[in-house]
């Protein structure tokens, strides 16, 4: 499948310039061959987080939630429909808990993967527990927001537009997602969901986990948003930096319309 992809040219630094990195080529669009039978769209942490009126503290701490809801409502329906009508596989990665376990695709992932290996952890002592409380109170999510965030996660579910269909694979972690990939013969994952600079990179089943297992990991620019801070939110600079990081260290960045057009020309 021929498709245009965005990559980032991180060369050549020009040492005649005051800032040598300004000699880099920057964003470039190139033509690549995508193998549909070896590619999967991964919908990760696309949650129904409830209304802001119901969990105001969650929305105060996680300001990207309205952007995520807009993407779910406007981008996911045509994108997921196109993928489901193509040769691409479609996988879902949850944030753990019960909400993903009621789908047949989760049972399939568990059967393919077998027991998930445990990770040895250092136990918190009194001092570290206190430091974690201080960090939560003063950094994220804030003492006044903790109850709403906890209540929100107790009610977490797939966004209506992102619910698995049929036996589409549902994984809670990298071990299960890797088993789904091996079963489907997939070696290239295109991640969509929330957030590109946080969960999609670092959470269980995210790009870092799967890159270490040998998979190419890409994304779609319009199908993600990012955790932003006070200084970056107006321009969504954290999203731009995350897309650069994906293009440089993990895979490619695709444009939504380019993907839809390519899948439209490659429907079974």
Rosetta blueprint (number, residue, H / E / L):
1 X L
2 X E
3 X E
4 X E
5 X E
6 X E
7 X E
8 X E
9 X E
10 X L
11 X L
12 X L
13 X L
14 X L
15 X L
16 X L
17 X L
18 X L
19 X L
20 X H
21 X H
22 X H
23 X H
24 X L
25 X L
26 X E
27 X E
28 X E
29 X E
30 X E
31 X E
32 X E
33 X E
34 X L
35 X L
36 X H
37 X H
38 X H
39 X E
40 X E
41 X E
42 X E
43 X E
44 X E
45 X L
46 X L
47 X E
48 X E
49 X L
50 X L
51 X L
52 X L
53 X L
54 X L
55 X L
56 X H
57 X H
58 X H
59 X H
60 X H
61 X H
62 X L
63 X L
64 X L
65 X H
66 X H
67 X H
68 X H
69 X H
70 X H
71 X H
72 X H
73 X H
74 X H
75 X H
76 X H
77 X H
78 X H
79 X H
80 X H
81 X H
82 X H
83 X H
84 X H
85 X L
86 X L
87 X L
88 X L
89 X E
90 X E
91 X E
92 X E
93 X E
94 X L
95 X L
96 X L
97 X L
98 X L
99 X L
100 X L
101 X L
102 X L
103 X L
104 X H
105 X H
106 X H
107 X H
108 X H
109 X H
110 X H
111 X H
112 X H
113 X H
114 X L
115 X L
116 X L
117 X L
118 X L
119 X L
120 X L
121 X L
122 X L
123 X L
124 X L
125 X L
126 X H
127 X H
128 X H
129 X H
130 X H
131 X H
132 X H
133 X H
134 X H
135 X H
136 X H
137 X H
138 X H
139 X L
140 X L
141 X L
142 X L
143 X H
144 X H
145 X H
146 X H
147 X H
148 X H
149 X H
150 X H
151 X H
152 X H
153 X H
154 X H
155 X L
156 X L
157 X E
158 X E
159 X L
160 X H
161 X H
162 X H
163 X L
164 X L
165 X L
166 X L
167 X L
168 X L
169 X E
170 X E
171 X E
172 X L
173 X L
174 X H
175 X H
176 X H
177 X H
178 X H
179 X H
180 X H
181 X H
182 X H
183 X H
184 X H
185 X L
186 X L
187 X L
188 X E
189 X E
190 X E
191 X E
192 X E
193 X E
194 X E
195 X L
196 X L
197 X L
198 X L
199 X H
200 X H
201 X H
202 X H
203 X L
204 X L
205 X L
206 X L
207 X H
208 X H
209 X H
210 X H
211 X H
212 X L
213 X L
214 X L
215 X L
216 X E
217 X E
218 X E
219 X E
220 X E
221 X E
222 X E
223 X E
224 X E
225 X E
226 X L
227 X L
228 X L
229 X L
230 X L
231 X L
232 X L
233 X L
234 X L
235 X L
236 X L
237 X H
238 X H
239 X H
240 X H
241 X H
242 X H
243 X H
244 X H
245 X H
246 X H
247 X H
248 X H
249 X H
250 X L
251 X L
252 X L
253 X E
254 X E
255 X L
256 X H
257 X H
258 X H
259 X H
260 X H
261 X H
262 X H
263 X H
264 X H
265 X L
266 X L
267 X L
268 X L
